[in-house]
Amino acid sequence: MVGKVIIAGGGPGDEGLLTLRCIEALKMADVIIYDRLIPKSALRYARSDARLIYAGKEPGRHVMEEDEIIRIMINEGSNGKIVLRLHGGDAFLFGRGFEECTAVLNEGIPCEVIPGVTSAIAVPEAYLIPPVLRGVSSSVAIVTGVEDPRKGRSFVNFRELAKAVNTIVVLMGASRINEIARELIEGGINPNTYVAIITRAFMKNSKIIITTVTKLATGQVNAENPSVIVIGDVVREGLKAMKAVGTNFELNV
């Protein structure tokens, strides 16, 4: 009897942002393959007899490669198990969720997808930074800062993005943020544009740095992993709101 694979987004690290459907999946799964940035308490919803498999990935260190993750999903699903593949954030937004879904479907295993709250939106909003704002920003681009070199070409052109959208949200870009800032300036962005670097959001040691593109381009400010980086005039507006509510932040402009 064939089982089922559920690919779910676990949100940006706060248990309160788990969806009800994701919690239901945690309670019913026989096997849970989970990532590094899921809410730490999410697994408390798992059955006591569920098999828990950690498949976390961080820069330069993968506990389990993607081929192995897919192999386990297929093997367990083929043996009648309900397999939950739990991603941080949303599984399809810079995750491997779609690839995993098509892999199990190609083996004749049913696959359900549960959307998750993405850090690209939730993290800025938690610090009162709106991705779009009437009169300030009518467009937002969510991009990765690091692309897989095996693709053969880059899909993100920061020089073109500099004037194409009002707000840029960069995920997985901490290691390249200085280079990204220089490319944005080359593309014509105002060097004094504000940038928010939000690190370890929803964790006890979270922090936010407010700086400018030029400070990043000249290496005066750097970013740590994991960070969500927001570039645009919405950051300046968000800063006003943060001051009003007493948010702790580092200002380096």
QUIGI-V633861 format. One record per pair of residues at least 12 apart in sequence whose C-alpha atoms are under 10 Angstrom apart, sorted by sequence separation. I is the first residue (numbers start at 1). J is the second residue. If there is no record, write none. Layout:
i = [I;I]
j = [J;J]
This chain:
i = [10;73;85;101;143;144;196;197;198;209;239;8;9;10;55;143;145;196;197;209;8;32;55;143;181;195;196;197;209;7;8;31;32;54;70;85;98;143;195;196;208;6;26;27;29;30;31;53;69;85;97;194;195;196;8;26;27;28;29;30;194;195;196;7;8;26;27;28;29;30;31;32;33;34;35;36;38;143;193;194;195;213;6;23;26;27;28;30;31;32;33;34;35;36;37;53;162;192;193;194;195;208;210;212;213;6;18;22;23;25;26;27;29;30;31;32;33;34;35;36;37;141;177;192;193;194;195;206;207;208;209;210;211;212;18;23;24;25;26;27;29;30;31;32;33;34;35;36;37;92;120;121;158;159;162;163;191;192;193;194;195;206;208;17;23;24;28;29;30;31;32;33;34;35;36;91;92;93;120;158;159;161;162;190;191;192;193;6;13;14;15;16;22;23;27;29;32;33;35;91;92;93;120;141;157;158;159;160;161;162;164;166;174;190;191;192;212;5;10;13;14;15;18;26;90;91;92;94;140;141;145;146;158;159;160;162;163;189;190;191;197;199;200;211;4;10;12;13;14;15;90;91;93;139;140;141;142;143;144;145;146;147;158;159;162;163;164;174;189;191;197;198;199;200;201;210;211;5;6;7;8;11;12;13;14;15;16;74;78;89;90;91;92;93;139;140;141;142;143;144;145;146;147;157;158;159;160;161;162;163;169;191;197;198;199;200;201;210;3;5;10;11;12;13;14;15;36;73;77;84;89;90;91;93;138;139;140;141;142;143;144;145;146;157;158;159;160;161;162;163;168;169;170;197;198;199;200;201;10;11;13;14;35;73;82;83;84;85;86;88;89;90;137;138;139;140;141;142;143;144;145;146;158;159;160;161;162;167;185;198;199;200;9;10;13;70;71;74;75;78;80;82;84;87;88;89;90;137;138;139;140;141;142;143;144;145;146;158;159;160;184;185;197;198;199;210;55;66;70;73;74;77;78;86;88;89;90;136;137;143;145;146;157;159;184;197;198;199;55;56;69;70;73;74;77;78;88;89;136;145;146;158;181;182;196;197;198;221;10;50;51;52;53;54;55;56;71;74;75;77;78;89;145;181;182;185;196;197;198;220;221;50;66;67;70;71;74;77;89;133;180;181;182;184;196;197;66;70;74;77;132;133;145;181;182;183;195;196;197;34;74;131;132;145;178;181;182;195;196;33;73;131;177;178;180;181;182;194;195;196;130;131;178;179;180;181;182;194;195;215;216;131;178;179;181;193;194;195;196;215;33;177;178;179;193;194;195;196;208;209;210;211;212;214;33;177;178;179;192;193;194;195;196;208;209;210;211;212;213;31;32;178;192;193;194;195;207;208;209;210;211;212;31;177;178;190;193;194;196;207;208;209;210;211;178;189;193;194;196;207;208;209;210;42;177;178;209;31;124;177;178;194;30;31;176;177;30;175;176;177;38;94;120;121;174;175;37;38;39;93;94;120;174;175;30;31;32;33;34;35;36;37;38;39;93;94;119;120;173;174;175;181;30;31;32;33;34;35;36;37;38;93;120;173;174;175;198;29;30;31;32;33;34;35;36;37;119;172;173;174;175;177;29;30;31;32;33;34;35;94;172;173;174;196;197;28;29;30;31;32;33;34;35;171;172;173;174;196;28;29;171;172;173;174;196;28;29;171;172;173;25;26;27;170;171;172;195;25;26;170;171;194;195;25;26;169;170;171;194;25;26;169;170;193;25;168;169;170;192;22;168;169;167;168;169;22;167;168;166;167;166;167;168;6;129;165;166;167;5;166;167;4;5;127;162;4;162;3;5;6;18;127;2;3;4;5;17;124;126;3;4;5;124;2;3;4;124;127;2;3;4;5;10;11;12;13;123;126;1;2;3;4;5;6;7;8;9;10;11;12;13;123;126;1;2;3;4;5;6;7;8;9;10;11;12;94;123;124;1;2;3;4;5;6;7;8;9;10;11;12;93;94;123;1;2;3;4;5;6;7;8;9;10;11;122;123;1;2;3;4;5;6;7;8;9;10;11;122;8;9;10;127;8;9;119;7;8;9;119;7;8;9;145;7;9;142;9;142;7;8;25;141;7;140;141;6;7;22;140;22;140;7;21;22;7;21;22;5;6;19;21;137;5;19;136;137;19;136;137;18;19;136;5;17;18;131;4;5;17;130;131;132;133;134;4;17;129;131;132;133;136;131;132;130;131;4;5;6;7;8;9;10;11;12;13;123;124;129;130;131;133;3;4;5;6;7;8;9;10;11;12;13;17;123;124;129;130;2;3;4;5;6;7;8;9;10;11;12;13;122;123;124;128;129;2;3;4;5;6;7;8;9;10;11;12;120;121;123;128;129;130;131;2;3;4;5;6;7;8;9;10;11;12;119;120;127;129;130;7;9;12;119;120;121;128;129;12;13;120;124;128;129;11;12;124;127;128;129;127;128;129;59;125;128;129;58;124;127;128;127;59;128;128;127;127;127;37;39;40;39;59;58;59;58;13;14;15;12;13;14;12;13;14;37;12;13;12]
j = [22;85;97;113;155;156;208;209;210;221;251;21;22;23;68;156;158;209;210;222;22;46;69;157;195;209;210;211;223;22;23;46;47;69;85;100;113;158;210;211;223;22;42;43;45;46;47;69;85;101;113;210;211;212;25;43;44;45;46;47;211;212;213;25;26;44;45;46;47;48;49;50;51;52;53;54;56;161;211;212;213;231;25;42;45;46;47;49;50;51;52;53;54;55;56;72;181;211;212;213;214;227;229;231;232;26;38;42;43;45;46;47;49;50;51;52;53;54;55;56;57;161;197;212;213;214;215;226;227;228;229;230;231;232;39;44;45;46;47;48;50;51;52;53;54;55;56;57;58;113;141;142;179;180;183;184;212;213;214;215;216;227;229;39;45;46;50;51;52;53;54;55;56;57;58;113;114;115;142;180;181;183;184;212;213;214;215;29;36;37;38;39;45;46;50;52;55;56;58;114;115;116;143;164;180;181;182;183;184;185;187;189;197;213;214;215;235;29;34;37;38;39;42;50;114;115;116;118;164;165;169;170;182;183;184;186;187;213;214;215;221;223;224;235;29;35;37;38;39;40;115;116;118;164;165;166;167;168;169;170;171;172;183;184;187;188;189;199;214;216;222;223;224;225;226;235;236;31;32;33;34;37;38;39;40;41;42;100;104;115;116;117;118;119;165;166;167;168;169;170;171;172;173;183;184;185;186;187;188;189;195;217;223;224;225;226;227;236;30;32;37;38;39;40;41;42;63;100;104;111;116;117;118;120;165;166;167;168;169;170;171;172;173;184;185;186;187;188;189;190;195;196;197;224;225;226;227;228;38;39;41;42;63;101;110;111;112;113;114;116;117;118;165;166;167;168;169;170;171;172;173;174;186;187;188;189;190;195;213;226;227;228;38;39;42;99;100;103;104;107;109;111;113;116;117;118;119;166;167;168;169;170;171;172;173;174;175;187;188;189;213;214;226;227;228;239;85;96;100;103;104;107;108;116;118;119;120;166;167;173;175;176;187;189;214;227;228;229;86;87;100;101;104;105;108;109;119;120;167;176;177;189;212;213;227;228;229;252;42;82;83;84;85;86;87;88;103;106;107;109;110;121;177;213;214;217;228;229;230;252;253;83;99;100;103;104;107;110;122;166;213;214;215;217;229;230;100;104;108;111;166;167;179;215;216;217;229;230;231;69;109;166;167;180;213;216;217;230;231;69;109;167;213;214;216;217;218;230;231;232;167;168;215;216;217;218;219;231;232;252;253;169;216;217;219;231;232;233;234;253;72;216;217;218;232;233;234;235;247;248;249;250;251;253;73;217;218;219;232;233;234;235;236;248;249;250;251;252;253;72;73;219;233;234;235;236;248;249;250;251;252;253;73;219;220;232;235;236;238;249;250;251;252;253;221;232;236;237;239;250;251;252;253;86;221;222;253;76;169;222;223;239;76;77;222;223;77;222;223;224;86;142;168;169;222;223;86;87;88;142;143;169;223;224;80;81;82;83;84;85;86;87;88;89;143;144;169;170;223;224;225;231;81;82;83;84;85;86;87;88;89;144;171;224;225;226;249;81;82;83;84;85;86;87;88;89;171;224;225;226;227;229;82;83;84;85;86;87;88;147;225;226;227;249;250;82;83;84;85;86;87;88;89;225;226;227;228;250;83;84;226;227;228;229;251;84;85;227;228;229;82;83;84;227;228;229;252;83;84;228;229;252;253;84;85;228;229;230;253;85;86;229;230;253;86;229;230;231;253;84;230;231;230;231;232;86;231;232;231;232;232;233;234;73;196;232;233;234;73;234;235;73;74;196;231;74;232;74;76;77;89;198;74;75;76;77;89;196;198;76;77;78;197;76;77;78;198;201;77;78;79;80;85;86;87;88;198;201;77;78;79;80;81;82;83;84;85;86;87;88;89;199;202;78;79;80;81;82;83;84;85;86;87;88;89;171;200;201;79;80;81;82;83;84;85;86;87;88;89;90;171;172;201;80;81;82;83;84;85;86;87;88;89;90;201;202;81;82;83;84;85;86;87;88;89;90;91;202;89;90;91;208;90;91;201;90;91;92;202;91;92;93;229;92;95;229;97;230;96;97;114;230;97;230;231;97;98;113;231;114;232;100;114;115;101;115;116;100;101;114;116;232;101;115;232;233;116;233;234;116;117;234;104;116;117;230;104;105;117;230;231;232;233;234;105;118;230;232;233;234;237;233;234;233;234;108;109;110;111;112;113;114;115;116;117;227;228;233;234;235;237;108;109;110;111;112;113;114;115;116;117;118;122;228;229;234;235;108;109;110;111;112;113;114;115;116;117;118;119;228;229;230;234;235;109;110;111;112;113;114;115;116;117;118;119;227;228;230;235;236;237;238;110;111;112;113;114;115;116;117;118;119;120;227;228;235;237;238;116;118;121;228;229;230;237;238;122;123;230;234;238;239;122;123;235;238;239;240;239;240;241;172;238;241;242;172;238;241;242;242;175;245;247;247;248;249;200;202;203;203;225;225;226;226;200;201;202;200;201;202;201;202;203;226;202;203;203]
